């Protein structure tokens, strides 16, 4: 048990290396992929949910709803396969796998996340190659996971659109964009924030499939290989790391929640949410 | 009860959920037909190898082409339906029964029971589902039943939360305390008082959840963990092609698209049901269905008190 907290996970019987060093090697790569696609999916998801909510029961709403339902019903591997087939094989503009071209030397590790390192060191060729490799897997991940956030934004907009305090805001003489931005969208973002922790967990676990298909050297692929190879000594720490990731995401979401919503005070027991 | 009739009307009032219902019903009929009649309902036998016809592209003879062992992909997709629908339904059914049982106990009995059940539930909720399923399925070994057990093992916690929340709401209602004052039996309160009020939300969630379970089942098949290779299962069919993707894309694309359509069916249906049961939006739908034809401008806002 003490080893769990000190990070002493032992030696990986398959590779003979220390499991901690392996995880530390794979984790930044996964973080790079997950964070990038998470940013994309939050922006796209909120935008689509907002359009659907503000145009409730019109053709735009229907299109947005179909879009997010389809996104959320797409199997991870279908998104990845279609991405590879279309944008790497039929129209070869993106590479089908890997993290960067092997011909370009990687930058000195500073943060561990190679794209950020390249940016810090102004290593433009590497940065561009990294982005090029990143786009397809990140888009595939984002496409599959944005649906839930759109749905949450849409339904919270529907909740507040006709509420009395939005009417009050209009009655105060606020302009329509102002009302939408400060009262309707902000409320929707609060709901989206608490959900984004869950989605972050999903994106994190979806990497098992995406990294396998895009041969992205990350934690998901490591997890898959240790499951496939019955490598339990390596699998347990990986599950721990994934769980920690989800817990940290939840924590961040809680803090962001209290920052966004003035009604919520962290640690207070009597929260009144109307 | 008129309540349930209204609910059904609301589901049917949305085009999305109608489409979902059609997809679900058609696929279930096909699955049942295949599991009763076997290979007689498919154009080719999905299990017999025919190496002379391997890797054929889609044509009129083979709608979805053939796979590397010459089996008709379309027939195999139909053969996959019983597993791909049965497994998620079984998973969701078992999880929801477990959830109703534990959630009722936690919500109604309260105290130590509540505390113990909810802490265990929270513990399970913290684990990422897919990784846990993969790990448990790999530990249990290959097999459909094992895969199902692995899923149920991680699938039940949301149901406990959902049911417990519902129970807590219902228990606070007057009719329960009146029922208690009238000396109704424990079983009567549970079965007649609480269960009917909790069940709709569980049903709505479960419909959506079948889709999610289907996705994860097929991911399990795709990764080749838990579900035995060569089983007609959509994910397994997609996964078995990793080396010929560029040359024979149809072998992966068609099963994958069928998976998507199945999940879309359940999502549309569940989403329509959820929308219909949403108190905030419900007046609007009622309004729209009553005032037929011309669309009215603003909906009647629901009372915003929570």
Interface residues (C-beta under 8 A of the other chain):
Chain A: X56 X57 X62 X65 X66 X69 X70 X72 X73 X74 X75 X76 X77 X78 X81 X82 X84 X85 X89 X151 X155 X158 X159 X162 X163 X164 X201 X202 X204 X205 X206 X208 X209 X212 X223 X224 X227 X228 X230 X232 X235 X238 X239 X242 X243 X246 X247 X273 X274
Chain B: X15 X16 X126 X127 X128 X129 X130 X131 X132 X134 X135 X138 X139 X211 X215 X218 X219 X222 X223 X224 X225 X235 X238 X239 X245 X246 X249 X252 X253 X256 X257 X259 X260 X263 X264 X266 X267 X268 X271 X278 X280 X281 X284 X288 X295 X298 X299 X301 X302 X304 X305 X306
